[in-house]
Amino acid sequence: MKNVLFVCSQNKLRSPTAEQVFSGRRDIEVESAGTNHDAENPLTAELVAWANIIFVMEKAHRAKLQQKFRKALKARVVCLDIPDDYAFMAPALVALLEERVSKHLR
């Protein structure tokens, strides 16, 4: 079973949407977190170490992840290039996530 972590800034819109979209799959465990210190679920070294693959929404998230959690980071990091332009569970966001994430989870 793969452990999949979705990361955005605040963990309010994009990464929780991704967590919800992919939580029904039986072949993966999913979590989400935010890079900001005041995120709903702040990113921790434990979460980074837990993950087999980490999907970040923007290049800035990858940079923060690599800078702050270098020692814990063993997972592959994939940048989805999804800007902070969507509401939670917005159909356009769900479609983007399904298109960009699914090919990495085969």
WOBEL-V754284 format. One record per helix or strand of 3 or more residues. SS is the DSSP state (@ for helix, = for strand). FROM is the first residue (numbers start at 1). TO is the last residue. If there is no record, write none. Layout:
# WOBEL-V754284
((SS:FROM:TO) (SS:FROM:TO))
This chain:
# WOBEL-V754284
((=:2:8) (@:14:22) (=:28:34) (@:45:50) (=:53:56) (@:59:68) (=:76:79) (@:91:102))
